[in-house]
Amino acid sequence: MVRLVVSVFLSILAAAAVSTTTATRRRTSYPSFPERPSHYHSLFISAALSDNSTAARHLHALTRVPHVAGTPANAETAAYVLSALASYSVQSRLTTYEVLLTYPISRSLSLTRPPPEYPHEIAFSLRQEIYEVDRSSDVADQVLPTFHGYAKSGVAAGPAVYANYGRVEDFEALKAMGVTVNGSMVVAKYGRIFRGDIVRNAYEAGAAGAVIFTDRKDYGGCAGNESQWFPRDKWMPPSGVQVGSLYNGKGDPTTPGWPSTGGCERLSEAEIEEGGNVPLIPSLPISWADGETIMRTLGGDVAASDWQGCQDGPRYRVGPGPGVLNLSYLGEQKIVAIENVIGVIEGAVEPDRYVLLGNHRDAWTFGAVDPNSGTAALLEIAERLEKLRKRGWKPRRTIIFCSWDAEEYGLIGSTEWVEDNREMLASRAVAYLNVDVAVSGAGFHAASTPQLDRLWIEAAQQVVDPDNSSQSIYDSWVGAGSYPSIDRLGGGGSDFAAFVQHVGIPSTNFYFGGAYPVYHTMYDDYFWMEKFGDPMFQRHVAAASIWGLMALRLADEEFLPFDYLDYASELEKTAQELQEKVPGKKVDFDPLFKSIEELRKAAEKVNMEKKIYAPSKHDNYGSKSFPGVSDAIEDAKTSNKTESWKTVQHEVWRVTRVIRQASLVLDGQLT
């Protein structure tokens, strides 16, 4: 791990240094264009080049049918993106990998409870209701049966135990209450953490199986009135089921660390299970209607107030039982072809330096929000850049469009491509700009590695807010505050993961909106987007504008617009937070603070910065600046043994050495 952290940390600094010196060396070779780059950048975001009908047209075409990775329908979306890029004079190709994906064959779930309350068994249909008013209703039968990607095939039965969001602390609370989880069927709510972590936490607590439901309080609203549910409103209808992958790794499970090319080495199914990234107990996702039915059959202690659902729903108790769940799931594992679409606009001065824009294309169902709002924005950018080229613009550096496949299963398409091109990317990539969901509603949110924070702010100040034309995106983003909130990219939630964690490439992610009720359900379709997410498609236009402007700044400016000055401050803040978690003086953080101060001085000297990121092992969606230290502290607090605190000290020393090495690179001096 320490080698990976060091290489990731240093490679991004080296790449920035190479770009700066290359730009200096080539200053006199910049070709003569009709206008300065800033002119073209202003034109790119102007009304003269943007058109909301373009994004709407692309989104409608991409979401016509469900398109799960590895299916013919998703191959059609690849062909569509390839054709669209070619029509905008972007040199494009398909890059194919053979990867392990899973699909459902059969599943069932039933509930029994002793009489007199439930003298008979209840068999859940596990079907999502089709609404004829929804224009996707005629092809809704093509949606796969609800399931979890990479779920364990098997049969499980036991008394139901309610575990809130299935977090580690939720299972600790059950243990403190004296609730027996061993041999039970855990019932947990979607939310707070990655679904794969919910099932893993249930397994580690001794559960026989798990069901995860979309609680009405979080996804369906609590008015109890069907007028607020889809298709009349944006909220999840009673039968809606959120599907998704349980895989905790990144990339093809059979090829960890190397690309899934033809005839390559592969792990066996047993070896994959031994790796700890796939579930070891069966599970199923269910609707909030079925979830409430189960919750009505539970006895035991009343759950805490923050574990409760809607006030007009059942009172949640923790069990175990007396309701008994019987679950059966049979899945199929297949090596199938996936297709990334790669499009290239070659740079005029530094063609060997790459600015990459990426979005995944596959969806669990129709994918209007996730991910094809991003795909539509990506194609909108390609069209606008063609218009700029017709006016004389050429990028200084090469711009690469990436349409990833099989992201939903575990960031597979992007990870395989990065593994396949690791050395080239490490030496040539300038930045990777990711979008998963571009639009789910109002409100702008951005995340990045810190050297790109300043660029986010400057770009947001130039683009008009799609929901208030009298102000910029920056104005609405900051709100009443003095500085915008920029998140970090430490988790494994989208395709930036391989670029940040495997190669150390400066990266960003952004979206308009936030969590939306029909996430990963069959109701995430064009109808929902057109009616609730972005009726006028002005947010799609704004997404293309700010995304494309970021790319243009990185591709065209003679000196890369990186700013590393805030990095040491953020590291110091995180170190202080970790120090506060350690009781007494069991761990010496002084070496870490000293190394951070050295980094600050070096960063001030050369105006450069780099951040260490990785997901916490307890929450794959979370972001940690010092994941090794953070996880070691949590383990030590649990065991409270001397040896465990020595492990924390060891992790502090490790990250101290990494930061010192970064300082030396920034300073540009040998010891």
C-alpha positions in Angstrom: 0.0 0.0 0.0 2.7 2.5 0.9 4.4 2.0 -2.5 1.1 2.7 -4.2 0.5 5.8 -2.2 4.0 7.1 -2.9 3.8 6.4 -6.6 0.4 8.0 -6.9 1.4 11.0 -4.9 4.6 11.6 -6.8 3.4 10.8 -10.3 0.9 13.6 -10.3 3.5 16.1 -9.2 5.9 14.9 -11.8 3.3 15.1 -14.5 2.6 18.7 -13.6 6.3 19.5 -13.6 6.7 17.9 -17.0 3.7 19.9 -18.4 5.1 23.2 -17.1 8.6 22.6 -18.6 7.2 21.3 -21.9 5.0 24.4 -22.2 8.0 26.6 -21.5 10.1 24.8 -24.1 7.5 25.0 -26.7 6.4 28.6 -26.2 7.6 29.9 -29.5 6.1 27.0 -31.5 2.4 27.8 -30.8 0.7 28.2 -34.2 -1.0 31.4 -35.2 -4.8 31.1 -34.7 -7.4 33.7 -35.7 -8.2 34.5 -32.0 -6.7 34.0 -28.6 -7.9 30.8 -26.6 -9.9 32.9 -24.2 -12.0 34.2 -27.2 -12.9 30.6 -28.1 -13.6 29.8 -24.5 -16.1 32.6 -24.2 -17.7 31.5 -27.4 -18.0 27.9 -26.2 -20.2 28.9 -23.3 -22.3 31.4 -25.3 -25.8 31.0 -26.4 -24.6 31.1 -30.0 -23.1 27.6 -29.6 -25.4 25.9 -27.0 -28.7 24.4 -27.7 -30.9 22.5 -25.2 -32.5 20.5 -28.0 -29.2 18.7 -28.6 -29.0 17.2 -25.2 -32.6 16.3 -25.2 -32.3 14.6 -28.5 -29.3 12.6 -27.4 -30.9 11.6 -24.1 -34.1 10.5 -25.7 -32.1 8.2 -28.1 -29.9 6.8 -25.4 -32.7 5.9 -23.0 -35.1 4.4 -25.5 -34.7 0.9 -23.9 -33.0 -0.5 -20.8 -29.3 -1.1 -21.5 -27.5 -3.1 -18.9 -23.8 -3.7 -19.5 -23.0 -6.8 -21.6 -26.4 -6.8 -23.4 -27.1 -6.1 -27.1 -29.1 -3.0 -26.1 -26.0 -1.5 -24.5 -23.9 -2.4 -27.6 -26.4 -0.2 -29.5 -25.7 2.7 -27.2 -22.0 2.3 -27.9 -22.7 2.4 -31.6 -24.8 5.5 -31.1 -22.1 7.4 -29.2 -19.4 6.3 -31.7 -21.6 7.6 -34.6 -22.4 10.8 -32.8 -18.7 11.6 -32.1 -17.8 10.7 -35.7 -20.5 13.1 -37.0 -18.7 15.9 -35.0 -15.4 15.0 -36.7 -13.9 13.3 -33.6 -11.7 10.4 -34.4 -13.3 7.5 -32.5 -13.0 3.8 -31.9 -14.3 1.0 -29.8 -12.1 -0.6 -27.2 -13.4 -4.0 -26.1 -12.7 -6.1 -22.9 -13.9 -9.5 -21.9 -15.1 -9.2 -18.2 -17.1 -11.1 -15.6 -20.7 -9.8 -15.2 -23.7 -11.4 -13.4 -27.4 -11.6 -14.3 -30.4 -12.9 -12.5 -32.0 -16.3 -13.4 -34.5 -16.7 -10.6 -35.3 -15.2 -7.2 -38.0 -15.4 -4.6 -38.8 -13.9 -1.2 -41.5 -15.0 1.2 -42.6 -14.1 4.8 -44.2 -16.2 7.4 -45.4 -15.4 10.9 -47.2 -17.7 13.4 -51.0 -17.3 13.6 -53.2 -15.5 14.3 -51.6 -12.5 12.7 -50.2 -14.2 9.6 -51.6 -17.8 9.3 -50.4 -18.0 5.7 -47.2 -17.3 3.9 -46.8 -14.0 2.0 -45.0 -14.4 -1.3 -43.6 -11.1 -2.6 -44.0 -10.5 -6.3 -40.7 -8.4 -6.5 -42.1 -6.6 -9.5 -42.1 -2.9 -10.2 -45.5 -1.5 -11.4 -45.7 -0.2 -15.0 -47.5 3.1 -15.5 -49.0 3.6 -19.0 -48.6 7.4 -18.8 -44.9 6.8 -18.8 -43.7 6.7 -22.4 -41.3 3.9 -21.5 -44.1 1.6 -20.5 -44.2 -0.2 -23.8 -40.6 -1.5 -23.3 -40.7 -1.8 -19.5 -40.9 -5.6 -19.8 -37.3 -5.5 -21.1 -36.1 -4.3 -17.6 -34.1 -7.1 -15.9 -35.7 -8.7 -12.8 -34.6 -6.8 -9.7 -31.4 -8.2 -8.3 -27.9 -7.3 -6.9 -24.9 -7.5 -9.1 -22.5 -10.2 -8.0 -25.0 -11.4 -5.4 -24.3 -14.8 -3.8 -26.5 -17.5 -5.2 -28.2 -19.6 -2.5 -31.1 -20.1 -0.2 -31.3 -18.4 3.2 -34.0 -18.3 5.9 -34.3 -16.9 9.4 -36.1 -14.5 11.7 -36.0 -10.9 10.4 -33.8 -8.4 12.3 -34.0 -4.7 11.5 -30.5 -3.1 11.2 -31.3 0.5 10.2 -28.8 1.5 7.4 -26.6 -1.6 8.0 -23.6 0.4 9.1 -21.0 -0.9 11.6 -22.4 1.3 14.3 -26.0 0.0 13.6 -24.9 -3.6 14.2 -23.0 -2.4 17.3 -26.2 -0.8 18.6 -28.1 -4.1 18.0 -25.4 -6.0 20.0 -25.7 -3.5 22.8 -29.5 -4.1 22.8 -29.0 -7.8 23.1 -30.4 -8.5 19.7 -29.2 -11.8 18.1 -28.1 -11.3 14.5 -26.5 -14.6 14.1 -28.6 -16.9 11.8 -31.1 -14.1 11.1 -32.2 -12.4 7.9 -31.1 -8.8 8.1 -33.5 -6.1 6.9 -31.7 -2.8 6.2 -32.5 0.5 4.5 -30.7 1.9 1.5 -28.9 5.1 2.2 -25.8 6.3 4.1 -23.3 3.6 2.9 -22.6 1.5 -0.2 -25.0 -1.5 -0.5 -22.1 -3.9 -0.7 -20.9 -2.8 2.7 -24.4 -3.4 4.1 -24.3 -7.0 3.0 -20.8 -7.5 4.2 -21.5 -6.0 7.6 -24.5 -8.3 7.9 -22.3 -11.3 7.0 -19.7 -10.3 9.6 -22.5 -10.0 12.2 -23.5 -13.6 11.4 -26.6 -13.1 9.3 -27.8 -15.8 6.9 -28.9 -13.4 4.3 -30.0 -9.8 3.8 -32.8 -7.8 2.1 -32.4 -4.0 1.5 -35.4 -1.7 1.0 -35.8 1.8 -0.1 -37.5 3.3 2.9 -40.5 5.6 2.1 -39.1 8.2 4.4 -36.0 8.6 2.3 -37.3 7.8 -1.2 -41.1 8.0 -1.3 -42.0 10.9 0.9 -44.1 10.7 4.0 -47.4 12.2 2.9 -48.9 8.8 2.2 -50.6 10.2 -0.9 -50.1 8.7 -4.3 -50.3 12.1 -5.9 -46.7 12.7 -4.8 -45.4 9.4 -6.2 -44.2 8.7 -9.7 -45.6 9.3 -12.3 -47.5 12.2 -10.8 -44.5 13.5 -8.9 -40.8 12.7 -8.5 -41.0 10.4 -5.5 -40.5 6.6 -5.7 -43.8 4.7 -6.1 -44.5 1.9 -3.6 -43.3 -0.9 -5.9 -40.0 0.8 -6.9 -36.9 -1.2 -6.3 -33.3 0.1 -6.3 -30.9 -2.4 -7.8 -27.1 -2.2 -8.0 -23.8 -4.0 -7.6 -22.4 -5.4 -4.3 -18.9 -5.7 -5.6 -16.4 -3.9 -3.4 -13.6 -3.9 -5.8 -12.8 -1.9 -9.0 -12.5 -3.5 -12.4 -13.1 -7.0 -13.6 -13.1 -9.3 -10.5 -11.2 -12.0 -12.5 -8.3 -9.7 -13.4 -7.4 -7.5 -10.4 -4.6 -5.2 -11.4 -4.3 -6.2 -15.1 -6.5 -5.6 -18.1 -9.2 -8.2 -19.2 -7.8 -8.7 -22.7 -8.3 -11.9 -24.7 -6.6 -15.0 -23.3 -5.4 -13.2 -20.2 -4.9 -14.8 -16.8 -8.0 -14.9 -14.6 -8.9 -15.7 -11.1 -11.3 -18.6 -10.3 -14.6 -18.1 -8.6 -13.2 -19.4 -5.4 -10.2 -17.1 -5.6 -12.6 -14.1 -6.2 -14.5 -15.0 -3.0 -11.3 -15.4 -1.0 -10.4 -11.8 -2.1 -13.2 -10.5 0.1 -14.8 -8.1 -2.5 -17.9 -10.2 -3.3 -20.7 -11.1 -0.9 -20.8 -14.4 0.9 -24.5 -14.5 1.8 -27.5 -14.2 -0.5 -29.4 -10.9 -0.7 -32.2 -9.1 -2.6 -33.3 -5.5 -3.0 -37.0 -4.9 -2.3 -39.5 -2.0 -2.5 -40.6 0.3 0.3 -44.0 -1.3 0.2 -42.6 -4.8 0.8 -40.2 -3.3 3.4 -43.1 -1.9 5.4 -44.9 -5.3 5.2 -41.9 -7.0 6.7 -41.5 -4.3 9.4 -45.1 -4.9 10.5 -44.2 -8.5 11.4 -41.3 -7.6 13.7 -41.4 -7.7 17.5 -38.8 -7.0 20.0 -37.7 -3.5 21.2 -38.9 -0.4 19.5 -36.1 1.0 17.3 -34.6 4.4 18.1 -36.3 7.5 16.8 -33.6 8.0 14.1 -34.2 4.4 12.9 -37.9 5.0 12.4 -39.7 5.5 9.1 -42.7 7.7 8.2 -45.1 8.5 11.0 -48.1 7.1 9.1 -46.2 3.9 8.5 -45.5 0.9 10.8 -43.6 1.4 14.0 -40.2 -0.1 13.4 -39.0 -2.7 15.9 -35.7 -4.5 15.7 -36.8 -8.2 16.1 -35.6 -10.8 15.8 -38.9 -12.1 14.3 -41.4 -13.4 14.9 -41.6 -12.8 11.1 -39.4 -15.3 9.2 -38.0 -14.5 5.8 -37.2 -17.1 3.2 -35.0 -15.9 0.4 -33.8 -17.7 -2.8 -31.5 -16.3 -5.5 -29.9 -17.9 -8.5 -27.6 -15.8 -10.6 -25.5 -16.4 -13.7 -21.9 -15.4 -14.0 -20.7 -14.8 -17.6 -17.6 -13.6 -19.3 -19.0 -11.0 -21.8 -17.7 -8.3 -24.0 -18.0 -4.6 -22.9 -17.2 -1.6 -25.2 -15.6 1.7 -24.3 -15.9 4.4 -26.9 -12.8 6.6 -27.1 -12.8 9.8 -29.2 -9.7 12.0 -29.8 -9.2 15.6 -30.9 -5.4 15.8 -31.3 -3.5 18.8 -29.8 -1.7 21.2 -32.2 1.3 21.9 -29.9 1.4 19.2 -27.2 -0.3 16.2 -28.8 1.4 13.9 -26.2 -0.4 15.6 -23.3 -4.0 14.4 -22.6 -7.0 16.1 -21.2 -9.7 13.4 -20.7 -13.4 13.7 -20.2 -15.3 10.6 -19.1 -18.8 9.4 -18.4 -20.2 5.8 -18.3 -22.9 4.8 -20.6 -24.4 1.6 -19.2 -27.4 1.7 -16.9 -29.4 -0.7 -14.7 -32.6 0.3 -16.5 -33.2 3.3 -18.8 -30.6 5.5 -17.1 -31.9 9.0 -17.9 -30.3 10.5 -14.9 -27.7 7.9 -14.1 -25.7 8.0 -16.3 -27.0 9.3 -19.6 -27.6 12.8 -18.6 -23.8 12.9 -18.5 -23.6 11.1 -21.9 -25.9 13.7 -23.4 -23.7 16.5 -22.0 -20.6 14.9 -23.3 -21.9 14.7 -26.8 -23.1 18.3 -26.5 -19.5 19.3 -25.7 -18.2 17.4 -28.8 -20.7 19.2 -31.0 -19.7 22.6 -29.7 -16.0 21.9 -30.1 -16.7 21.0 -33.7 -18.2 24.5 -34.1 -15.2 26.0 -32.6 -12.9 24.2 -34.9 -14.9 25.5 -37.9 -14.1 29.0 -36.5 -10.3 28.3 -36.4 -9.8 26.8 -32.9 -7.4 24.0 -32.3 -6.6 22.6 -28.8 -3.0 23.0 -27.6 -3.1 19.6 -25.9 -5.1 16.5 -27.0 -8.7 16.2 -25.8 -10.0 12.6 -25.3 -13.7 11.7 -24.9 -14.3 8.5 -22.9 -17.6 6.7 -22.9 -17.2 3.9 -20.3 -19.0 0.6 -20.2 -19.9 -1.6 -17.2 -19.4 1.1 -14.6 -22.5 0.0 -12.7 -21.0 -3.4 -11.9 -17.8 -2.0 -10.4 -16.2 0.8 -12.5 -15.1 -2.0 -14.9 -14.7 -0.3 -18.3 -12.7 2.7 -17.0 -10.5 0.5 -14.7 -9.7 -2.0 -17.4 -8.7 0.9 -19.8 -6.6 2.5 -17.1 -4.9 -0.8 -16.4 -4.3 -1.3 -20.1 -2.8 2.2 -20.6 -1.3 2.8 -17.2 2.2 3.9 -18.2 1.0 6.1 -21.0 -1.5 7.8 -18.8 1.0 8.2 -15.9 3.4 10.0 -18.2 1.0 12.0 -20.5 -2.4 12.6 -18.8 -2.9 16.2 -17.6 -6.3 15.7 -16.0 -9.4 13.5 -16.0 -12.8 15.3 -15.8 -15.5 12.8 -14.8 -19.3 13.1 -14.8 -21.5 10.2 -13.7 -24.9 11.9 -13.2 -24.9 15.3 -14.9 -28.4 16.3 -13.9 -31.0 15.1 -11.4 -32.3 18.5 -10.3 -31.3 22.0 -9.2 -28.1 23.0 -7.4 -24.4 22.7 -8.3 -22.0 20.3 -6.6 -18.3 19.8 -7.4 -15.5 17.6 -6.3 -11.9 17.4 -7.3 -8.3 16.7 -6.2 -7.3 20.1 -4.7 -5.0 21.5 -7.3 -8.2 21.9 -9.5 -10.2 23.8 -6.8 -9.3 27.2 -8.1 -10.2 26.2 -11.7 -13.6 25.1 -10.6 -14.2 28.5 -9.0 -13.1 30.4 -12.0 -15.1 28.3 -14.4 -18.2 28.5 -12.3 -17.9 32.3 -12.3 -18.1 32.4 -16.1 -21.2 30.1 -16.6 -24.7 31.3 -16.1 -26.8 29.6 -13.4 -29.4 27.5 -15.3 -32.1 28.2 -12.7 -31.4 31.9 -12.3 -30.0 33.8 -15.3 -29.3 36.9 -13.2 -26.4 35.1 -11.5 -23.5 32.7 -12.2 -23.2 29.1 -11.1 -20.7 30.3 -8.6 -23.2 32.7 -7.0 -25.7 30.0 -6.4 -23.0 27.5 -5.4 -21.6 29.8 -2.7 -25.1 30.9 -1.5 -24.9 32.8 1.7 -21.4 31.6 2.4 -18.0 33.0 1.5 -16.4 30.0 -0.2 -18.0 27.1 -2.1 -17.9 23.6 -0.8 -15.7 21.3 -2.9 -15.8 17.6 -2.1 -13.0 15.2 -2.5 -12.6 12.1 -4.6 -11.4 9.5 -2.1 -14.2 7.0 -2.5 -14.8 4.5 -5.2 -18.2 5.9 -6.3 -17.4 6.6 -10.0 -15.0 6.3 -12.9 -12.5 8.8 -11.5 -11.3 6.1 -9.0 -8.8 4.4 -11.3 -7.4 7.7 -12.5 -6.9 9.0 -9.0 -6.0 5.9 -7.0 -4.1 3.8 -9.6 -2.3 6.5 -11.6 -2.5 9.7 -9.6 -4.0 11.9 -12.3 -5.7 15.2 -11.2 -9.4 14.6 -11.4 -12.8 16.2 -11.0 -16.5 15.2 -10.8 -19.6 17.4 -10.6 -23.4 17.3 -11.0 -26.6 19.4 -10.8 -29.1 18.1 -8.2 -28.2 15.4 -5.8 -29.8 12.2 -4.5 -33.0 11.5 -6.4 -35.8 9.2 -5.4 -35.9 6.9 -8.5 -32.2 6.1 -8.4 -31.4 2.7 -10.1 -35.0 1.9 -10.7 -37.1 1.5 -13.8 -38.5 4.9 -13.3 -35.2 6.6 -14.0 -36.3 7.3 -17.6 -36.7 10.1 -20.1 -40.2 10.8 -18.8 -38.9 11.4 -15.3 -36.1 13.7 -16.5 -38.4 15.7 -18.8 -41.1 16.1 -16.2 -39.1 16.5 -12.9 -35.3 16.5 -13.4 -34.8 19.1 -16.1 -37.9 20.0 -18.0 -36.3 22.6 -20.2 -32.9 20.8 -20.4 -31.2 24.1 -19.4 -29.2 22.3 -16.7 -27.9 19.9 -19.3 -26.7 22.9 -21.3 -25.0 24.4 -18.2 -23.4 21.0 -17.4 -21.9 20.9 -20.9 -20.8 24.5 -20.5 -18.8 24.2 -17.3 -17.5 20.7 -18.1 -16.3 21.8 -21.5 -14.9 25.1 -20.2 -12.8 23.2 -17.6 -11.5 21.0 -20.4 -10.7 24.0 -22.6 -8.7 25.7 -19.9 -6.7 22.6 -19.3 -6.2 21.9 -23.0 -5.4 25.4 -24.2 -3.6 27.4 -21.5 0.2 27.6 -22.0 0.8 26.9 -18.3 -1.5 24.4 -16.7 -4.1 26.1 -14.3 -3.1 24.0 -11.3 -3.0 25.6 -7.8 -1.5 23.6 -5.0 -1.4 26.2 -2.3 -4.3 25.0 -0.2 -3.1 21.4 0.0 -1.0 21.6 3.1 -3.8 23.4 4.9 -6.2 20.7 4.2 -3.8 18.0 5.2 -3.2 19.8 8.4 -6.9 20.1 9.1 -7.4 16.3 8.5 -4.4 15.5 10.7 -5.9 17.6 13.5 -9.2 15.7 13.2 -7.4 12.4 13.4 -5.4 13.5 16.4 -8.7 14.4 18.2 -9.9 10.9 17.7 -7.0 9.4 19.6 -7.5 9.4 23.4 -4.6 10.7 25.5 -1.2 10.7 24.1 -1.1 7.2 22.7 0.1 8.3 19.2 2.7 11.0 18.4 1.4 13.1 15.5 4.3 15.6 15.6 6.2 14.0 12.7 3.2 14.3 10.6 2.6 17.9 11.3 6.3 18.7 10.7 6.2 17.0 7.3 3.0 18.9 6.4 4.7 22.2 7.2 7.6 21.2 5.0 5.1 20.5 2.2 3.5 23.9 2.8 6.8 25.7 2.3 7.6 23.7 -0.9 4.1 24.3 -2.2 4.4 28.0 -1.6 7.7 28.0 -3.5 6.4 26.3 -6.7 2.6 26.8 -6.3 2.0 23.0 -6.5 0.0 20.6 -4.4 -1.2 17.0 -4.3 -3.7 15.1 -2.1 -3.7 11.4 -0.9 -7.1 9.8 -1.2 -8.6 6.4 -0.9 -12.0 4.9 0.4 -12.3 3.8 4.0 -12.6 0.0 4.3 -15.8 0.4 6.3 -17.6 2.7 3.7 -16.6 2.3 0.0 -18.4 5.6 -0.9 -16.6 7.6 1.8 -13.6 9.8 1.3 -10.5 9.8 3.5 -7.4 11.9 3.3 -5.4 9.4 5.4 -7.4 6.2 5.1 -4.7 4.0 6.6 -4.5 6.2 9.8 -8.3 6.5 10.0 -9.0 2.8 9.7 -6.2 2.0 12.2 -7.7 4.4 14.7 -11.1 2.8 14.4 -9.7 -0.7 14.8 -7.6 0.5 17.8 -10.6 2.1 19.5 -12.5 -1.1 19.1 -9.8 -3.4 20.5 -8.0 -0.8 22.7 -4.9 -2.9 22.8 -1.3 -1.6 23.0 -0.3 -3.3 19.8 -3.2 -1.7 17.9 -2.1 1.8 18.9 1.4 0.9 17.8 -0.2 0.1 14.4 -1.7 3.6 14.4 1.7 5.1 15.1 3.1 3.0 12.2 0.5 4.4 9.8 1.3 8.0 10.9 5.0 7.4 10.2 4.1 5.9 6.8 2.1 8.9 5.6 4.8 11.2 7.1 7.4 9.7 4.8 5.1 10.0 1.8 4.5 13.7 2.4 8.2 14.3 2.9 8.9 12.7 -0.5 6.3 15.0 -2.0 8.0 18.0 -0.5 11.3 17.0 -2.0 9.7 16.7 -5.5 8.0 20.0 -5.2 11.2 21.7 -4.0 13.1 20.1 -6.9 16.2 19.5 -4.8 18.2 16.3 -4.0 19.0 15.7 -0.4 
